[in-house]
Amino acid sequence: MSDPAFLADVLAGFSQTPKHLPGKYLWDEAGSILFDRICGSPDYYPTQCEMALLSRVAPAIANRIGPRATIVEFGSGASRKIRVLLDTLHDPARYIAIDISGEYLEASLRTLAGDYPDIAMVAVRADYSRRVDLPVGRGEGLVLGFFPGTSIGNFAPEEATAFLARARDTLGPSYFLVGADTTQDEDRLVSVYGGCGGLMEALHLNILSRINRELGADIQLDAFRHEARVLHEPFRVEAHLVAKQATTFHLGGREFAFTAGESVRTDTSHKYPAEAFRALAGKAGWTAEESFVDSAGFALHLLRC
Ligand SMILES: C[S@@+](CC[C@H](N)C(=O)[O-])C[C@H]1O[C@@H](n2cnc3c(N)ncnc32)[C@H](O)[C@@H]1O
């Protein structure tokens, strides 16, 4: 059975000018597997920068958080980065992983649980673009929220503030560690977000595969190519699927047409400078305790409420 919300969002997105699809629909099992391969690509600097920075600052964070913490990750994916925190925090009690990509979430958590048998693991399949309530109460130690992967950049400024406010409701009194890419090098951004050995194109075309498979559309995938575009105010990289030639398809009893060169936006990555990010967090009721920034401009912000 197809998801009515998915169909409604896709019909609305293809009916608008310019066309766009919500990026959250990139994430089914195939999308998650592709992203994990992107993280392993030597071109994809955000993962390399964030892993190195996280390893460097984790001991300071561990001292601040203390023993028996509960860690809550938003958009946990392969649950790789969390290993740095689980290895460094003092006797962490619990890891709660939230992700929209349900099968992949379950499989990732099973692998992690095998390696950390003393830490309680809870999988929460949920969409964090809405309010998320945790299925368990507060534990004995402090709560540390974790939002890596520069996923905060997928939100426009006012959406980012709304997300951070919702996360405050989900976490209650807590710390929140958020990864944000501040890179402003346009050539590098176009090359990385448009490349990674064809994996970026595969990830974005996956949204059309999903629409065909789950919603019964007949989109010709090879009529589209992927392109990364840098835009300003606010500074961001957009992912587009561009029609190589005029093409039509059917979805939900309607016909949709693309002219040659017309595109549909499939995701956005805002690059928030540290000061701009702290202002968004402040509006959402968080206090910025400390910002750790590496020499390439990648930041981990530790917030508190
Ligand atoms: C860019 S990946 C980051 C994965 C991992 N945290 C990392 O840093 O490598 C984004 C993750 O967030 C999940 N995600 C995207 N949108 C989401 C949403 N609206 N609600 C819940 N999870 C979402 C995806 O399934 C994916 O696992």
Ligand as a Chemical Component Dictionary entry (heavy atoms), coordinates in Angstrom:
data_LIG
# 
_chem_comp.id                   LIG 
_chem_comp.type                 NON-POLYMER 
_chem_comp.pdbx_formal_charge   0 
_chem_comp.three_letter_code    LIG 
# 
loop_
_chem_comp_atom.comp_id 
_chem_comp_atom.atom_id 
_chem_comp_atom.alt_atom_id 
_chem_comp_atom.type_symbol 
_chem_comp_atom.charge 
_chem_comp_atom.model_Cartn_x 
_chem_comp_atom.model_Cartn_y 
_chem_comp_atom.model_Cartn_z 
_chem_comp_atom.pdbx_ordinal 
LIG C1  C1  C 0  22.931 12.802 5.610  1  
LIG S1  S1  S 1  22.415 11.326 6.394  2  
LIG C2  C2  C 0  23.391 11.374 7.890  3  
LIG C3  C3  C 0  23.566 10.015 8.516  4  
LIG C4  C4  C 0  24.462 9.993  9.761  5  
LIG N1  N1  N 0  23.871 10.755 10.864 6  
LIG C5  C5  C 0  25.842 10.551 9.460  7  
LIG O1  O1  O 0  26.165 11.602 9.983  8  
LIG O2  O2  O -1 26.578 9.930  8.703  9  
LIG C6  C6  C 0  20.825 11.798 6.964  10 
LIG C7  C7  C 0  20.127 10.747 7.816  11 
LIG O3  O3  O 0  18.935 11.318 8.354  12 
LIG C8  C8  C 0  17.811 10.512 8.027  13 
LIG N2  N2  N 0  16.703 11.442 7.785  14 
LIG C9  C9  C 0  16.573 12.338 6.762  15 
LIG N3  N3  N 0  15.454 13.043 6.902  16 
LIG C10 C10 C 0  14.838 12.588 8.024  17 
LIG C11 C11 C 0  13.622 12.921 8.685  18 
LIG N4  N4  N 0  12.818 13.888 8.218  19 
LIG N5  N5  N 0  13.314 12.258 9.823  20 
LIG C12 C12 C 0  14.126 11.282 10.317 21 
LIG N6  N6  N 0  15.285 10.911 9.722  22 
LIG C13 C13 C 0  15.640 11.560 8.596  23 
LIG C14 C14 C 0  18.203 9.719  6.809  24 
LIG O4  O4  O 0  17.514 8.502  6.718  25 
LIG C15 C15 C 0  19.710 9.521  7.024  26 
LIG O5  O5  O 0  19.966 8.373  7.777  27 
# 
loop_
_chem_comp_bond.comp_id 
_chem_comp_bond.atom_id_1 
_chem_comp_bond.atom_id_2 
_chem_comp_bond.value_order 
_chem_comp_bond.pdbx_ordinal 
LIG C1  S1  SING 1  
LIG S1  C2  SING 2  
LIG S1  C6  SING 3  
LIG C2  C3  SING 4  
LIG C3  C4  SING 5  
LIG C4  N1  SING 6  
LIG C4  C5  SING 7  
LIG C5  O1  DOUB 8  
LIG C5  O2  SING 9  
LIG C6  C7  SING 10 
LIG C7  O3  SING 11 
LIG C7  C15 SING 12 
LIG O3  C8  SING 13 
LIG C8  N2  SING 14 
LIG C8  C14 SING 15 
LIG N2  C9  SING 16 
LIG N2  C13 SING 17 
LIG C9  N3  DOUB 18 
LIG N3  C10 SING 19 
LIG C10 C11 SING 20 
LIG C10 C13 DOUB 21 
LIG C11 N4  SING 22 
LIG C11 N5  DOUB 23 
LIG N5  C12 SING 24 
LIG C12 N6  DOUB 25 
LIG N6  C13 SING 26 
LIG C14 O4  SING 27 
LIG C14 C15 SING 28 
LIG C15 O5  SING 29 
# 
